[in-house]
Amino acid sequence: MPVGAGTPATSHQRSGIFKTPLLPEGGYLQVPDGPGLGVELDEDAVAQLSKE
């Protein structure tokens, strides 16, 4: 998935809702290799955001 130069991180990436952040490498995001969508959510961070 190409990431444009200077594209800001999404609020989800900045807030840390992913246990392992999705970081661009060479202008691309690597496809996670975990089960399902390949990402694991930080439930505490999600709960905190739902209160804001």
Summary of the structure (lengths in Angstrom):
residues: 52
radius of gyration: 12.2
end to end distance: 30.0
largest distance: 35.3
contacts: 88
relative contact order: 0.22
helix: 27%
strand: 13%
